[in-house]
Amino acid sequence: MRSAKIKLSLNPVVPNRLRGWSNPVVPGDHPDPTIVQVGDTFWASATSGEWSPQFPLFRSTDLVDWTPSGSIFPQQPAWAEGAFWAPELVHDEVSGRCFVWYVAKKRGGPLCIAMATAPTLAGPYVDHGPMVCEQDGSIDPCFARDEHGKPFLIWKEDGNSQNRPTPIWAQQLSEDFLHLVGEKTKLIVNDQPWEEGVVEGPYILRHDGRFYMFYAGNSCCGKECKYAEGVARTDRLLGPWEKFPGNPLIAANDKWRCPGHGTAVHAQGRDGKAAQDYLLYHAYPAASTIYVGREAVLDAITWSEPESDGKPGWPSVNAGTGPGEPVKVSPIDFVDDFESPMLGSSWQWPVNTNPDLVLDGGSLTLGIPLHSPLGAGPVESAMIAVPRPAGLHYRASVALDLAVDSDSRLWSGLAIVGDPFNTIGLGVRGDRLTLWQRRGATQAVLWQIAAPVGRAIYLRSTSFGAEHHLQFYFSVDGEMWQVAGDPYDASDLPAWDRGLRIGLMLEGPQGLRATFRGFELCADSVLI
């Protein structure tokens, strides 16, 4: 039987010292998370970046245990070529409608904000294409109704991409939400020292008649990130807005780095419990930084006493101590024996590609397509990958069938992937077992031997050390493993905005194929 298992949640009965859950609630590379409650169910999604399918969907009944539920776009929107960022799930209580705002780069154009509608948050989603495409780029959408009930789109103009300010705008929507009407109004701009060149990721929560904008500031990503989360408030949606004097609301601590870009949810109370506001946002785990990527963390929002005018005060998260402290949890493993006729939902592939896949009772045959999807240019590779476990150390293994008449032009094997142009992998090319590296347009052979004789070869990679180092291995029986090449420092592999992934990869002429069996990805590995 098929065994594709991934545990995406933590054990809610093991509390940390403050709360009844532990962070991250959605481990792995899930930046810019969005969350909404409909009835007894919470729905969440996150940035998918340069990976397909676009925007993974998760559902939960307790905010802690999350189940993968497909994706918003199983097929890539044809108008967009990449940068699938910052989805914002919406269930509008006034109209009862479900939809999602999202960001993507228009083919040959700038970053745009687009919208798709669905009968329920589970989908299916019908894409309506781009709505806002400013020259500097338009990103990070959110939806709010003003004090009169009129619908508005709020977003960031991506001025920092051109060394300009980054205003947060609001503009009224038509009643069907498909068009902007009137003129846009500037709500805030980056004008505080902690924000440096950026304010972004707005989300507006109404609390006791006031509007509160949760927003992120400073640099989001990579080893040098300085991200943090702030808040501003107003009595009227179009302002004027007042920023919290104590910003940032959430900053780094010794467990988490660069927290920000959150979505709030007013969780309705059940079983006699009071309603509670929560913020779902992302942060890098301090112990493993960029290699895991930005993980989705959850914290409760508390509110200060009303002020002298009787109006509510400012929100607080963990009394200003940063993201909630993580606790030790069980390893998060992924196993796929390819018994299902459908590819498991945790697998991804690079945008603008559509690898040929054949699943046949315990094997996956991966092929380089004969035709380029979406006009993306010549096809010279195929890849599927899964996000690595949440944690610095892991072990990944797969069996690769050895063809009798192996084509010397085809490389196939197991790869550690920053993006398709920054990879290292162990595999077979012709009659050689090769440790292979790609950096942009440059490819290099780091180690090779004559390929072992047999029906299959087993390939393995482990990570180890305080930083991210890799060691590759091979086996002819899946039991006795031999070292393949020297340890490799993979610190330069991750893309600026993504964690690493573990991929099954081919490179070579169109139409060539390779067959894999028994993929395993296990956290907290011990070196062989």
LINVEN-V8078 format. One record per residue. N is the residue number from 0. PHI is phi as a letter, one per 20 degrees, with the letter a starting at -180 (* if undefined). Layout:
N_PHI, N_PHI
This chain:
0_*, 1_f, 2_c, 3_d, 4_c, 5_b, 6_e, 7_e, 8_c, 9_d, 10_f, 11_f, 12_e, 13_d, 14_f, 15_e, 16_f, 17_d, 18_b, 19_e, 20_b, 21_c, 22_e, 23_e, 24_e, 25_c, 26_f, 27_n, 28_f, 29_c, 30_f, 31_l, 32_f, 33_c, 34_b, 35_b, 36_d, 37_c, 38_m, 39_e, 40_d, 41_e, 42_c, 43_b, 44_b, 45_a, 46_g, 47_d, 48_m, 49_d, 50_c, 51_d, 52_f, 53_e, 54_m, 55_f, 56_d, 57_c, 58_c, 59_b, 60_d, 61_c, 62_m, 63_d, 64_e, 65_d, 66_d, 67_g, 68_c, 69_n, 70_b, 71_f, 72_c, 73_f, 74_d, 75_f, 76_g, 77_f, 78_f, 79_d, 80_d, 81_r, 82_l, 83_e, 84_d, 85_l, 86_f, 87_c, 88_f, 89_c, 90_c, 91_e, 92_f, 93_f, 94_e, 95_m, 96_e, 97_d, 98_b, 99_c, 100_e, 101_b, 102_d, 103_b, 104_e, 105_f, 106_g, 107_m, 108_c, 109_e, 110_f, 111_c, 112_d, 113_c, 114_b, 115_c, 116_d, 117_b, 118_f, 119_b, 120_f, 121_f, 122_n, 123_f, 124_e, 125_d, 126_f, 127_d, 128_m, 129_f, 130_d, 131_c, 132_c, 133_f, 134_g, 135_f, 136_o, 137_c, 138_b, 139_l, 140_f, 141_b, 142_c, 143_b, 144_d, 145_f, 146_f, 147_d, 148_n, 149_e, 150_f, 151_c, 152_e, 153_d, 154_b, 155_d, 156_e, 157_e, 158_f, 159_f, 160_f, 161_c, 162_l, 163_c, 164_g, 165_c, 166_f, 167_e, 168_d, 169_c, 170_b, 171_f, 172_d, 173_f, 174_f, 175_e, 176_m, 177_e, 178_b, 179_e, 180_c, 181_m, 182_d, 183_e, 184_c, 185_f, 186_e, 187_b, 188_b, 189_f, 190_c, 191_d, 192_g, 193_f, 194_f, 195_l, 196_e, 197_b, 198_c, 199_a, 200_l, 201_f, 202_b, 203_d, 204_d, 205_e, 206_c, 207_l, 208_n, 209_d, 210_e, 211_c, 212_d, 213_e, 214_b, 215_d, 216_c, 217_m, 218_e, 219_f, 220_c, 221_n, 222_f, 223_e, 224_f, 225_c, 226_g, 227_b, 228_d, 229_d, 230_b, 231_c, 232_b, 233_a, 234_e, 235_c, 236_g, 237_e, 238_n, 239_f, 240_e, 241_d, 242_e, 243_f, 244_f, 245_e, 246_g, 247_f, 248_f, 249_c, 250_c, 251_f, 252_c, 253_f, 254_d, 255_c, 256_d, 257_l, 258_f, 259_r, 260_l, 261_d, 262_c, 263_e, 264_c, 265_e, 266_f, 267_f, 268_f, 269_c, 270_l, 271_n, 272_e, 273_f, 274_f, 275_b, 276_e, 277_c, 278_c, 279_d, 280_b, 281_d, 282_a, 283_e, 284_f, 285_f, 286_f, 287_c, 288_l, 289_f, 290_f, 291_f, 292_n, 293_e, 294_e, 295_e, 296_d, 297_c, 298_b, 299_f, 300_d, 301_d, 302_c, 303_f, 304_f, 305_g, 306_e, 307_f, 308_e, 309_n, 310_e, 311_f, 312_e, 313_e, 314_f, 315_b, 316_c, 317_l, 318_l, 319_m, 320_e, 321_n, 322_g, 323_g, 324_f, 325_f, 326_c, 327_f, 328_c, 329_f, 330_g, 331_d, 332_d, 333_c, 334_c, 335_c, 336_e, 337_l, 338_e, 339_f, 340_f, 341_d, 342_f, 343_g, 344_f, 345_f, 346_f, 347_c, 348_b, 349_f, 350_g, 351_m, 352_c, 353_b, 354_f, 355_f, 356_c, 357_c, 358_d, 359_b, 360_l, 361_o, 362_c, 363_c, 364_d, 365_d, 366_c, 367_e, 368_f, 369_f, 370_c, 371_e, 372_f, 373_l, 374_m, 375_e, 376_n, 377_f, 378_e, 379_c, 380_b, 381_b, 382_b, 383_c, 384_b, 385_c, 386_g, 387_f, 388_f, 389_f, 390_q, 391_f, 392_d, 393_b, 394_c, 395_c, 396_b, 397_b, 398_d, 399_d, 400_f, 401_d, 402_f, 403_f, 404_d, 405_g, 406_f, 407_f, 408_e, 409_d, 410_d, 411_b, 412_r, 413_d, 414_c, 415_d, 416_c, 417_e, 418_b, 419_g, 420_d, 421_c, 422_b, 423_c, 424_b, 425_d, 426_a, 427_d, 428_c, 429_m, 430_d, 431_c, 432_e, 433_c, 434_e, 435_c, 436_c, 437_c, 438_c, 439_m, 440_e, 441_e, 442_d, 443_b, 444_e, 445_e, 446_a, 447_a, 448_b, 449_f, 450_f, 451_g, 452_e, 453_q, 454_e, 455_b, 456_c, 457_e, 458_d, 459_b, 460_c, 461_c, 462_d, 463_b, 464_n, 465_f, 466_e, 467_e, 468_d, 469_d, 470_c, 471_d, 472_b, 473_b, 474_b, 475_e, 476_c, 477_m, 478_d, 479_e, 480_d, 481_d, 482_f, 483_d, 484_m, 485_e, 486_g, 487_c, 488_e, 489_e, 490_f, 491_e, 492_f, 493_f, 494_f, 495_g, 496_d, 497_c, 498_e, 499_f, 500_c, 501_d, 502_c, 503_d, 504_c, 505_c, 506_c, 507_q, 508_f, 509_g, 510_n, 511_e, 512_c, 513_b, 514_d, 515_d, 516_b, 517_l, 518_e, 519_c, 520_c, 521_c, 522_e, 523_l, 524_f, 525_d, 526_g, 527_f
